[in-house]
Amino acid sequence: MVTVGRQYADYIVTEYGIAKLMNKNLRERANELISVAHPNFRAELRKEAQRLFWP
């Protein structure tokens, strides 16, 4: 396991894909991370992201 501050993470790799985070704002980063999350959790994550980032 590797831990770095979110501002230093350019790529996140999971078994579901690669999220490219460089030069993206928080909304875009959230969408990228949701796209590589386990499919069973994506709907819940999108709902929570909308609550947090889209007033």
mmCIF file of the N, C-alpha and C atoms, coordinates in Angstrom:
data_MODEL
# 
_entry.id   MODEL 
# 
loop_
_atom_site.group_PDB 
_atom_site.id 
_atom_site.type_symbol 
_atom_site.label_atom_id 
_atom_site.label_alt_id 
_atom_site.label_comp_id 
_atom_site.label_asym_id 
_atom_site.label_entity_id 
_atom_site.label_seq_id 
_atom_site.pdbx_PDB_ins_code 
_atom_site.Cartn_x 
_atom_site.Cartn_y 
_atom_site.Cartn_z 
_atom_site.occupancy 
_atom_site.B_iso_or_equiv 
_atom_site.pdbx_formal_charge 
_atom_site.auth_seq_id 
_atom_site.auth_comp_id 
_atom_site.auth_asym_id 
_atom_site.auth_atom_id 
_atom_site.pdbx_PDB_model_num 
ATOM 1   N N  . MET A 1 1  ? 0.845   -1.179 0.000   1.00 0.00 ? 1  MET A N  1 
ATOM 2   C CA . MET A 1 1  ? 0.000   0.000  0.000   1.00 0.00 ? 1  MET A CA 1 
ATOM 3   C C  . MET A 1 1  ? 0.892   1.244  0.000   1.00 0.00 ? 1  MET A C  1 
ATOM 4   N N  . VAL A 1 2  ? 0.525   2.187  -0.855  1.00 0.00 ? 2  VAL A N  1 
ATOM 5   C CA . VAL A 1 2  ? 1.268   3.443  -0.952  1.00 0.00 ? 2  VAL A CA 1 
ATOM 6   C C  . VAL A 1 2  ? 0.313   4.571  -0.611  1.00 0.00 ? 2  VAL A C  1 
ATOM 7   N N  . THR A 1 3  ? 0.773   5.495  0.218   1.00 0.00 ? 3  THR A N  1 
ATOM 8   C CA . THR A 1 3  ? -0.058  6.628  0.596   1.00 0.00 ? 3  THR A CA 1 
ATOM 9   C C  . THR A 1 3  ? 0.650   7.920  0.223   1.00 0.00 ? 3  THR A C  1 
ATOM 10  N N  . VAL A 1 4  ? -0.040  8.749  -0.543  1.00 0.00 ? 4  VAL A N  1 
ATOM 11  C CA . VAL A 1 4  ? 0.470   10.072 -0.902  1.00 0.00 ? 4  VAL A CA 1 
ATOM 12  C C  . VAL A 1 4  ? -0.687  11.065 -0.782  1.00 0.00 ? 4  VAL A C  1 
ATOM 13  N N  . GLY A 1 5  ? -0.347  12.326 -0.663  1.00 0.00 ? 5  GLY A N  1 
ATOM 14  C CA . GLY A 1 5  ? -1.378  13.354 -0.634  1.00 0.00 ? 5  GLY A CA 1 
ATOM 15  C C  . GLY A 1 5  ? -2.116  13.395 -1.966  1.00 0.00 ? 5  GLY A C  1 
ATOM 16  N N  . ARG A 1 6  ? -3.388  13.760 -1.936  1.00 0.00 ? 6  ARG A N  1 
ATOM 17  C CA . ARG A 1 6  ? -4.175  13.722 -3.176  1.00 0.00 ? 6  ARG A CA 1 
ATOM 18  C C  . ARG A 1 6  ? -3.619  14.631 -4.255  1.00 0.00 ? 6  ARG A C  1 
ATOM 19  N N  . GLN A 1 7  ? -2.952  15.706 -3.873  1.00 0.00 ? 7  GLN A N  1 
ATOM 20  C CA . GLN A 1 7  ? -2.400  16.613 -4.873  1.00 0.00 ? 7  GLN A CA 1 
ATOM 21  C C  . GLN A 1 7  ? -1.224  16.001 -5.624  1.00 0.00 ? 7  GLN A C  1 
ATOM 22  N N  . TYR A 1 8  ? -0.644  14.906 -5.123  1.00 0.00 ? 8  TYR A N  1 
ATOM 23  C CA . TYR A 1 8  ? 0.500   14.271 -5.763  1.00 0.00 ? 8  TYR A CA 1 
ATOM 24  C C  . TYR A 1 8  ? 0.113   13.051 -6.610  1.00 0.00 ? 8  TYR A C  1 
ATOM 25  N N  . ALA A 1 9  ? -1.107  12.597 -6.495  1.00 0.00 ? 9  ALA A N  1 
ATOM 26  C CA . ALA A 1 9  ? -1.535  11.405 -7.238  1.00 0.00 ? 9  ALA A CA 1 
ATOM 27  C C  . ALA A 1 9  ? -1.962  11.807 -8.649  1.00 0.00 ? 9  ALA A C  1 
ATOM 28  N N  . ASP A 1 10 ? -1.218  11.343 -9.650  1.00 0.00 ? 10 ASP A N  1 
ATOM 29  C CA . ASP A 1 10 ? -1.566  11.632 -11.041 1.00 0.00 ? 10 ASP A CA 1 
ATOM 30  C C  . ASP A 1 10 ? -2.422  10.520 -11.645 1.00 0.00 ? 10 ASP A C  1 
ATOM 31  N N  . TYR A 1 11 ? -2.150  9.288  -11.269 1.00 0.00 ? 11 TYR A N  1 
ATOM 32  C CA . TYR A 1 11 ? -2.870  8.132  -11.784 1.00 0.00 ? 11 TYR A CA 1 
ATOM 33  C C  . TYR A 1 11 ? -3.247  7.218  -10.623 1.00 0.00 ? 11 TYR A C  1 
ATOM 34  N N  . ILE A 1 12 ? -4.460  6.681  -10.682 1.00 0.00 ? 12 ILE A N  1 
ATOM 35  C CA . ILE A 1 12 ? -4.911  5.665  -9.739  1.00 0.00 ? 12 ILE A CA 1 
ATOM 36  C C  . ILE A 1 12 ? -5.276  4.451  -10.566 1.00 0.00 ? 12 ILE A C  1 
ATOM 37  N N  . VAL A 1 13 ? -4.707  3.303  -10.216 1.00 0.00 ? 13 VAL A N  1 
ATOM 38  C CA . VAL A 1 13 ? -4.939  2.079  -10.976 1.00 0.00 ? 13 VAL A CA 1 
ATOM 39  C C  . VAL A 1 13 ? -5.657  1.072  -10.087 1.00 0.00 ? 13 VAL A C  1 
ATOM 40  N N  . THR A 1 14 ? -6.770  0.542  -10.580 1.00 0.00 ? 14 THR A N  1 
ATOM 41  C CA . THR A 1 14 ? -7.482  -0.539 -9.899  1.00 0.00 ? 14 THR A CA 1 
ATOM 42  C C  . THR A 1 14 ? -7.729  -1.643 -10.912 1.00 0.00 ? 14 THR A C  1 
ATOM 43  N N  . GLU A 1 15 ? -8.343  -2.726 -10.457 1.00 0.00 ? 15 GLU A N  1 
ATOM 44  C CA . GLU A 1 15 ? -8.662  -3.812 -11.383 1.00 0.00 ? 15 GLU A CA 1 
ATOM 45  C C  . GLU A 1 15 ? -9.770  -3.427 -12.355 1.00 0.00 ? 15 GLU A C  1 
ATOM 46  N N  . TYR A 1 16 ? -10.395 -2.246 -12.144 1.00 0.00 ? 16 TYR A N  1 
ATOM 47  C CA . TYR A 1 16 ? -11.470 -1.787 -13.016 1.00 0.00 ? 16 TYR A CA 1 
ATOM 48  C C  . TYR A 1 16 ? -11.045 -0.690 -13.971 1.00 0.00 ? 16 TYR A C  1 
ATOM 49  N N  . GLY A 1 17 ? -9.788  -0.290 -13.933 1.00 0.00 ? 17 GLY A N  1 
ATOM 50  C CA . GLY A 1 17 ? -9.312  0.711  -14.871 1.00 0.00 ? 17 GLY A CA 1 
ATOM 51  C C  . GLY A 1 17 ? -8.301  1.660  -14.275 1.00 0.00 ? 17 GLY A C  1 
ATOM 52  N N  . ILE A 1 18 ? -8.003  2.701  -15.035 1.00 0.00 ? 18 ILE A N  1 
ATOM 53  C CA . ILE A 1 18 ? -7.020  3.712  -14.643 1.00 0.00 ? 18 ILE A CA 1 
ATOM 54  C C  . ILE A 1 18 ? -7.704  5.072  -14.621 1.00 0.00 ? 18 ILE A C  1 
ATOM 55  N N  . ALA A 1 19 ? -7.560  5.785  -13.509 1.00 0.00 ? 19 ALA A N  1 
ATOM 56  C CA . ALA A 1 19 ? -8.089  7.139  -13.388 1.00 0.00 ? 19 ALA A CA 1 
ATOM 57  C C  . ALA A 1 19 ? -6.927  8.111  -13.541 1.00 0.00 ? 19 ALA A C  1 
ATOM 58  N N  . LYS A 1 20 ? -7.045  9.012  -14.498 1.00 0.00 ? 20 LYS A N  1 
ATOM 59  C CA . LYS A 1 20 ? -6.017  10.031 -14.732 1.00 0.00 ? 20 LYS A CA 1 
ATOM 60  C C  . LYS A 1 20 ? -6.479  11.318 -14.040 1.00 0.00 ? 20 LYS A C  1 
ATOM 61  N N  . LEU A 1 21 ? -5.765  11.721 -12.996 1.00 0.00 ? 21 LEU A N  1 
ATOM 62  C CA . LEU A 1 21 ? -6.209  12.830 -12.157 1.00 0.00 ? 21 LEU A CA 1 
ATOM 63  C C  . LEU A 1 21 ? -5.456  14.136 -12.366 1.00 0.00 ? 21 LEU A C  1 
ATOM 64  N N  . MET A 1 22 ? -4.380  14.106 -13.106 1.00 0.00 ? 22 MET A N  1 
ATOM 65  C CA . MET A 1 22 ? -3.544  15.292 -13.267 1.00 0.00 ? 22 MET A CA 1 
ATOM 66  C C  . MET A 1 22 ? -4.324  16.454 -13.866 1.00 0.00 ? 22 MET A C  1 
ATOM 67  N N  . ASN A 1 23 ? -4.174  17.631 -13.269 1.00 0.00 ? 23 ASN A N  1 
ATOM 68  C CA . ASN A 1 23 ? -4.778  18.881 -13.745 1.00 0.00 ? 23 ASN A CA 1 
ATOM 69  C C  . ASN A 1 23 ? -6.307  18.867 -13.764 1.00 0.00 ? 23 ASN A C  1 
ATOM 70  N N  . LYS A 1 24 ? -6.926  18.125 -12.851 1.00 0.00 ? 24 LYS A N  1 
ATOM 71  C CA . LYS A 1 24 ? -8.387  18.077 -12.786 1.00 0.00 ? 24 LYS A CA 1 
ATOM 72  C C  . LYS A 1 24 ? -8.855  18.674 -11.469 1.00 0.00 ? 24 LYS A C  1 
ATOM 73  N N  . ASN A 1 25 ? -10.037 19.295 -11.512 1.00 0.00 ? 25 ASN A N  1 
ATOM 74  C CA . ASN A 1 25 ? -10.593 19.862 -10.289 1.00 0.00 ? 25 ASN A CA 1 
ATOM 75  C C  . ASN A 1 25 ? -11.261 18.749 -9.469  1.00 0.00 ? 25 ASN A C  1 
ATOM 76  N N  . LEU A 1 26 ? -11.810 19.091 -8.311  1.00 0.00 ? 26 LEU A N  1 
ATOM 77  C CA . LEU A 1 26 ? -12.365 18.065 -7.422  1.00 0.00 ? 26 LEU A CA 1 
ATOM 78  C C  . LEU A 1 26 ? -13.523 17.299 -8.046  1.00 0.00 ? 26 LEU A C  1 
ATOM 79  N N  . ARG A 1 27 ? -14.387 17.985 -8.766  1.00 0.00 ? 27 ARG A N  1 
ATOM 80  C CA . ARG A 1 27 ? -15.508 17.289 -9.426  1.00 0.00 ? 27 ARG A CA 1 
ATOM 81  C C  . ARG A 1 27 ? -15.005 16.281 -10.453 1.00 0.00 ? 27 ARG A C  1 
ATOM 82  N N  . GLU A 1 28 ? -14.069 16.709 -11.270 1.00 0.00 ? 28 GLU A N  1 
ATOM 83  C CA . GLU A 1 28 ? -13.522 15.822 -12.302 1.00 0.00 ? 28 GLU A CA 1 
ATOM 84  C C  . GLU A 1 28 ? -12.772 14.654 -11.670 1.00 0.00 ? 28 GLU A C  1 
ATOM 85  N N  . ARG A 1 29 ? -12.040 14.910 -10.594 1.00 0.00 ? 29 ARG A N  1 
ATOM 86  C CA . ARG A 1 29 ? -11.311 13.849 -9.894  1.00 0.00 ? 29 ARG A CA 1 
ATOM 87  C C  . ARG A 1 29 ? -12.289 12.828 -9.317  1.00 0.00 ? 29 ARG A C  1 
ATOM 88  N N  . ALA A 1 30 ? -13.378 13.331 -8.729  1.00 0.00 ? 30 ALA A N  1 
ATOM 89  C CA . ALA A 1 30 ? -14.387 12.427 -8.166  1.00 0.00 ? 30 ALA A CA 1 
ATOM 90  C C  . ALA A 1 30 ? -14.960 11.532 -9.262  1.00 0.00 ? 30 ALA A C  1 
ATOM 91  N N  . ASN A 1 31 ? -15.296 12.100 -10.409 1.00 0.00 ? 31 ASN A N  1 
ATOM 92  C CA . ASN A 1 31 ? -15.844 11.302 -11.511 1.00 0.00 ? 31 ASN A CA 1 
ATOM 93  C C  . ASN A 1 31 ? -14.849 10.258 -12.005 1.00 0.00 ? 31 ASN A C  1 
ATOM 94  N N  . GLU A 1 32 ? -13.589 10.627 -12.104 1.00 0.00 ? 32 GLU A N  1 
ATOM 95  C CA . GLU A 1 32 ? -12.559 9.674  -12.529 1.00 0.00 ? 32 GLU A CA 1 
ATOM 96  C C  . GLU A 1 32 ? -12.431 8.529  -11.534 1.00 0.00 ? 32 GLU A C  1 
ATOM 97  N N  . LEU A 1 33 ? -12.413 8.847  -10.248 1.00 0.00 ? 33 LEU A N  1 
ATOM 98  C CA . LEU A 1 33 ? -12.274 7.810  -9.229  1.00 0.00 ? 33 LEU A CA 1 
ATOM 99  C C  . LEU A 1 33 ? -13.493 6.900  -9.188  1.00 0.00 ? 33 LEU A C  1 
ATOM 100 N N  . ILE A 1 34 ? -14.674 7.458  -9.369  1.00 0.00 ? 34 ILE A N  1 
ATOM 101 C CA . ILE A 1 34 ? -15.886 6.642  -9.403  1.00 0.00 ? 34 ILE A CA 1 
ATOM 102 C C  . ILE A 1 34 ? -15.846 5.682  -10.587 1.00 0.00 ? 34 ILE A C  1 
ATOM 103 N N  . SER A 1 35 ? -15.278 6.125  -11.699 1.00 0.00 ? 35 SER A N  1 
ATOM 104 C CA . SER A 1 35 ? -15.236 5.272  -12.897 1.00 0.00 ? 35 SER A CA 1 
ATOM 105 C C  . SER A 1 35 ? -14.358 4.034  -12.713 1.00 0.00 ? 35 SER A C  1 
ATOM 106 N N  . VAL A 1 36 ? -13.452 4.047  -11.722 1.00 0.00 ? 36 VAL A N  1 
ATOM 107 C CA . VAL A 1 36 ? -12.600 2.874  -11.485 1.00 0.00 ? 36 VAL A CA 1 
ATOM 108 C C  . VAL A 1 36 ? -12.953 2.163  -10.184 1.00 0.00 ? 36 VAL A C  1 
ATOM 109 N N  . ALA A 1 37 ? -14.078 2.554  -9.574  1.00 0.00 ? 37 ALA A N  1 
ATOM 110 C CA . ALA A 1 37 ? -14.548 1.880  -8.365  1.00 0.00 ? 37 ALA A CA 1 
ATOM 111 C C  . ALA A 1 37 ? -15.276 0.590  -8.753  1.00 0.00 ? 37 ALA A C  1 
ATOM 112 N N  . HIS A 1 38 ? -15.514 -0.267 -7.776  1.00 0.00 ? 38 HIS A N  1 
ATOM 113 C CA . HIS A 1 38 ? -16.252 -1.511 -8.018  1.00 0.00 ? 38 HIS A CA 1 
ATOM 114 C C  . HIS A 1 38 ? -17.647 -1.146 -8.540  1.00 0.00 ? 38 HIS A C  1 
ATOM 115 N N  . PRO A 1 39 ? -18.134 -1.826 -9.572  1.00 0.00 ? 39 PRO A N  1 
ATOM 116 C CA . PRO A 1 39 ? -19.429 -1.489 -10.173 1.00 0.00 ? 39 PRO A CA 1 
ATOM 117 C C  . PRO A 1 39 ? -20.602 -1.487 -9.181  1.00 0.00 ? 39 PRO A C  1 
ATOM 118 N N  . ASN A 1 40 ? -20.544 -2.310 -8.147  1.00 0.00 ? 40 ASN A N  1 
ATOM 119 C CA . ASN A 1 40 ? -21.636 -2.353 -7.171  1.00 0.00 ? 40 ASN A CA 1 
ATOM 120 C C  . ASN A 1 40 ? -21.763 -1.064 -6.373  1.00 0.00 ? 40 ASN A C  1 
ATOM 121 N N  . PHE A 1 41 ? -20.718 -0.260 -6.314  1.00 0.00 ? 41 PHE A N  1 
ATOM 122 C CA . PHE A 1 41 ? -20.711 0.945  -5.492  1.00 0.00 ? 41 PHE A CA 1 
ATOM 123 C C  . PHE A 1 41 ? -20.794 2.237  -6.292  1.00 0.00 ? 41 PHE A C  1 
ATOM 124 N N  . ARG A 1 42 ? -20.740 2.167  -7.593  1.00 0.00 ? 42 ARG A N  1 
ATOM 125 C CA . ARG A 1 42 ? -20.681 3.382  -8.410  1.00 0.00 ? 42 ARG A CA 1 
ATOM 126 C C  . ARG A 1 42 ? -21.912 4.264  -8.274  1.00 0.00 ? 42 ARG A C  1 
ATOM 127 N N  . ALA A 1 43 ? -23.089 3.678  -8.257  1.00 0.00 ? 43 ALA A N  1 
ATOM 128 C CA . ALA A 1 43 ? -24.319 4.493  -8.158  1.00 0.00 ? 43 ALA A CA 1 
ATOM 129 C C  . ALA A 1 43 ? -24.344 5.266  -6.844  1.00 0.00 ? 43 ALA A C  1 
ATOM 130 N N  . GLU A 1 44 ? -23.999 4.609  -5.764  1.00 0.00 ? 44 GLU A N  1 
ATOM 131 C CA . GLU A 1 44 ? -23.982 5.271  -4.462  1.00 0.00 ? 44 GLU A CA 1 
ATOM 132 C C  . GLU A 1 44 ? -22.904 6.366  -4.411  1.00 0.00 ? 44 GLU A C  1 
ATOM 133 N N  . LEU A 1 45 ? -21.763 6.089  -5.004  1.00 0.00 ? 45 LEU A N  1 
ATOM 134 C CA . LEU A 1 45 ? -20.685 7.076  -5.032  1.00 0.00 ? 45 LEU A CA 1 
ATOM 135 C C  . LEU A 1 45 ? -21.078 8.289  -5.870  1.00 0.00 ? 45 LEU A C  1 
ATOM 136 N N  . ARG A 1 46 ? -21.731 8.072  -7.005  1.00 0.00 ? 46 ARG A N  1 
ATOM 137 C CA . ARG A 1 46 ? -22.173 9.198  -7.843  1.00 0.00 ? 46 ARG A CA 1 
ATOM 138 C C  . ARG A 1 46 ? -23.196 10.060 -7.101  1.00 0.00 ? 46 ARG A C  1 
ATOM 139 N N  . LYS A 1 47 ? -24.112 9.401  -6.404  1.00 0.00 ? 47 LYS A N  1 
ATOM 140 C CA . LYS A 1 47 ? -25.122 10.130 -5.644  1.00 0.00 ? 47 LYS A CA 1 
ATOM 141 C C  . LYS A 1 47 ? -24.463 10.993 -4.572  1.00 0.00 ? 47 LYS A C  1 
ATOM 142 N N  . GLU A 1 48 ? -23.508 10.448 -3.863  1.00 0.00 ? 48 GLU A N  1 
ATOM 143 C CA . GLU A 1 48 ? -22.827 11.185 -2.810  1.00 0.00 ? 48 GLU A CA 1 
ATOM 144 C C  . GLU A 1 48 ? -21.959 12.305 -3.402  1.00 0.00 ? 48 GLU A C  1 
ATOM 145 N N  . ALA A 1 49 ? -21.304 12.052 -4.529  1.00 0.00 ? 49 ALA A N  1 
ATOM 146 C CA . ALA A 1 49 ? -20.512 13.090 -5.181  1.00 0.00 ? 49 ALA A CA 1 
ATOM 147 C C  . ALA A 1 49 ? -21.377 14.249 -5.622  1.00 0.00 ? 49 ALA A C  1 
ATOM 148 N N  . GLN A 1 50 ? -22.568 13.967 -6.139  1.00 0.00 ? 50 GLN A N  1 
ATOM 149 C CA . GLN A 1 50 ? -23.469 15.033 -6.541  1.00 0.00 ? 50 GLN A CA 1 
ATOM 150 C C  . GLN A 1 50 ? -23.907 15.851 -5.344  1.00 0.00 ? 50 GLN A C  1 
ATOM 151 N N  . ARG A 1 51 ? -24.153 15.186 -4.229  1.00 0.00 ? 51 ARG A N  1 
ATOM 152 C CA . ARG A 1 51 ? -24.542 15.899 -3.023  1.00 0.00 ? 51 ARG A CA 1 
ATOM 153 C C  . ARG A 1 51 ? -23.426 16.829 -2.547  1.00 0.00 ? 51 ARG A C  1 
ATOM 154 N N  . LEU A 1 52 ? -22.184 16.385 -2.655  1.00 0.00 ? 52 LEU A N  1 
ATOM 155 C CA . LEU A 1 52 ? -21.054 17.169 -2.168  1.00 0.00 ? 52 LEU A CA 1 
ATOM 156 C C  . LEU A 1 52 ? -20.583 18.256 -3.124  1.00 0.00 ? 52 LEU A C  1 
ATOM 157 N N  . PHE A 1 53 ? -20.558 17.960 -4.419  1.00 0.00 ? 53 PHE A N  1 
ATOM 158 C CA . PHE A 1 53 ? -19.916 18.851 -5.375  1.00 0.00 ? 53 PHE A CA 1 
ATOM 159 C C  . PHE A 1 53 ? -20.859 19.621 -6.291  1.00 0.00 ? 53 PHE A C  1 
ATOM 160 N N  . TRP A 1 54 ? -22.135 19.289 -6.312  1.00 0.00 ? 54 TRP A N  1 
ATOM 161 C CA . TRP A 1 54 ? -23.090 19.997 -7.161  1.00 0.00 ? 54 TRP A CA 1 
ATOM 162 C C  . TRP A 1 54 ? -24.219 20.530 -6.294  1.00 0.00 ? 54 TRP A C  1 
ATOM 163 N N  . PRO A 1 55 ? -24.059 21.737 -5.784  1.00 0.00 ? 55 PRO A N  1 
ATOM 164 C CA . PRO A 1 55 ? -25.065 22.290 -4.856  1.00 0.00 ? 55 PRO A CA 1 
ATOM 165 C C  . PRO A 1 55 ? -26.410 22.543 -5.513  1.00 0.00 ? 55 PRO A C  1 
# 
